């Protein structure tokens, strides 16, 4: 609903203000070696894992594969911007009887990232770099399996049934951490939530749909 989107927009503004303030709050030299200075840089990231589409049955029945490919730019030790493509599969279910169906989607994202550890000072050798993200984008859904189970439940159950495809805006938020392997390479762990149109899983409800992802991947720093 509109109130939810307004609250998310306020959260995004607050995080941006904190990050920009942090850029001025401390020097760009590493805490462990003042001779090392932070420089803005690009990075690439690949992730894979599992997705969960919120529904009205056992959570294990609605788990599906997920993946993401991203490129980002780190402006300062705290603030970064990440551009990504993600998605794969979502699931939904009917009730009375319970029938689980699948659909595919591809999503484009722009995320603002905030390095939580560097808020307290830049350290180029830090082993764990936890971060928060907030962002948005759009999702393209297709191959709607809900059409295959429509005949076993009342037609009104699928008031938001879409046929060939669906495009919906997305609001995103999440937490993650980079685990340092080398100066350029890090192991990445991330959990994010995606708020989409109520039409995403074809069912009619007075609230947005949610898709959550638990991902593991690698991050490589260029330059």
N, C-alpha and C positions, 0 to 999 in steps of 0.2 A: 504494500500500500504506500501512499504518498508519505506518510509519517516515517516509515522505515527508511525510505530513500533519503529523506531530509536528515535523519539522524546519521546515516552513513556518510553523507556529504559533510556534515559537521565534524565527524571523526577524521575524515581525510584531511580537512583543513587544519585541524589541531595537530595531526602527525606531521604535516608539512611544515607548520610553524615551529614545532619542536626541533625538527631536523635542520632547518635553516638556522635556527638559533645556535644549535650545537656546532655548526661550522665555524662560527665566530668565537665560541666559548673556549676552544683549546687549539694549540698549535698543530701543524700538520706533520711534525716530526714524531717518530716512533718513541714510545716511552722507554723501550729497552735499548734503543740505539739512536740517540739524537742525530747521528749522521745520516740516518735513513729518513727520507722525506716522502710523504704520500704524493702520488701523482694520479690524476684522473685516468681511467682506463676502461676498455671494453672487456667483456667476458662472454663466454658461451656456456650453456648449461643443457644437459639432457637428463630427463627424469622418467621413471616408470613406477607403476604400483597399482593400487586398487582404488576404486571409487565406490561411494555408497549414495544411492538416491533415496532420500527420505520417503518412507511409505508407511503403510498400515499392516505390515506383516513382520516376521522375524528378520532382523537386520542382515543375517547371513544370506537370506534369499535375495537380497537386493545389492550384493557386492558384484562389481564388474571390473574389467581391466581399464587402466587409465595411463596416459603418457603425455609428455610435454617436451617441447624443444624451445629454448629461449636464448635471446641475446640481450645483454644489459650494459649500461654505462654507469660507472661509479663516479659521481661528481666530487665527492669528498669522503672521508672515512665513515661518515654516517649515512649520507643520502645517496640513493641510486634509483635508476629507472630501468625497468625490465620489460622487454617486448617479447611476447611468446605466443605459440600455437599449442593448444592442448585439446584433450578430449579423448574419445574412443567409443565408450558404450555407457548407456544409462539403462535403468530398469524401473519398472512400475508394477503395480499389482492391483487386481480387483479384489473385492471382498464379497463373500456369499454367492458362489464359491470363490476361493482364493486361486487366482490365475496370475502367474508372473509373466510379464512380457518384456522384450528388449527393444531398444532403439539405439541408433548411432548419432553422434554429434561431433562437430569440430568447432573449436572456440578460439577466438583471437583475444589476447589480453594485453593490457598495459598496466603494470604494477609499480607503485611507489614502494621502495624498500628502505627500511630503517635498521641499520646495524646497532643493536642494543648494547653490545659490549663497548663499541667505540664512542658511545655517549660519554664514557668515563675516561677516554683517552685512547689514542691510536697506538696499537701494538702490532707491528708487521709480522711477529712470530707467534701470535696468539693461536692456540690450538683449536678452541671453539669460538665461533663467531655467530651467536644467535641473532636472528632478525625477525622483524614483523613486516607484513606487507598489507597494502590496501590498494585496490585498483578496480578496473572495470573493462568492459569489452562487449563482444557480441558472440552468440552461439548460433550455429546452423545445425539443426537436427533433421535426420532423415531415416529411412528404413524403419518406419514406425510399426513395431510388432503388436501394438494395441489393437490394430485392425483385425488381427487374426483371432482374438479372443472376444471381440465385440458381441458375438452371437450368444455367449454363455451368461451374460449379465444384461440387465435392463439397459436400453439404449440411452437413457438419461444419465447413466453413470459416466459416459464419455462425452460430457457436454463440451469439453475442450479438445475433442479428437481432431488431430490434424492429419492430412492425407499425405501428400508427396514430401513436404518439407515445412520447417518452421524456423523463423529467425527471431531471436529474443535478446534483449539487453541482459547484461550480466554485471553484478556487483560482487567483488571478491575481497577476501580478507584471509589472513593466515599467519602462521608462525613456522619458523624453520631454523636450521643451523648449518653452517659450513664447518666441516672438520678438516683441518689443515693436513694435507699429505706431503706437499712440497710447496715451494714458493709460488708455483703457478696452478697447482692442482688441489682440489678439495673434494671430499665426499660430502654429499648434500642430503639432508633429511628435511622433509617439509610436509605440513598438514595445512590444507586450505579449504575454505568453504566458498561456494558459488551460489548466489541468490539469483534466480531466473524467473521468467514469467510463469504464472500459474498454468499456462498451457503446455509447459515443457513435458510433463508426464501424462498429458491428455485428460487428466481428471479435473473436475471443477471443485475448487475450494476457495475460501475467502482470504487466502494468503499466498505468497510466492512459493515456488518450489526451490528445494535446496539439493545441491550435489556436493559431497565432501570427498576430498582426495587425500590419500596417504602415499607419499612418493619418496623414492630414494634415487639418487643420481650422482653425476659428476659435474663439477664446475671447473672451467679452465680459463685462466686469466691471460689476456693478450697484452703485449706491450710491457 
